[in-house]
């Protein structure tokens, strides 16, 4: 809350990386073949209140939570994971899978999960959010 009575908020983000392979079924193009990426995941949270230390959340705590969730994707073929048994492991679907896994991990409190951005290359990304 700002001193003027507005409903301001803070947005924080952390990034992590992992390497994984994937292929796209029912896709006519080179991504139909098994190939890999050095994926980057950016997680954004929002909160309107600060703790007594002046933080929405400690970056270290948020990073650890994100690393725990993302570690299961590291150095694997994404098609072999349950999340992708019925859909392609695209950046869009990966962003949703990470978002939903984080929702179960991030404690409710002064902040909430806002969005997840997945980059399969430095120039290509997909974002997912269920926040209103």
Secondary structure, DSSP 8 states (H G I E B T S, - for coil): --TTS----EEEEEEEEEEEEE--TT--SGGGS-EEEEEEEEEEEEES---TTS-SS-HHHHHHHHHHHHGGGTTSBGGGSGGGSSS---HHHHHHHHHHHHHHHS-SSSEEEEEEEEEEETTEEEEE----
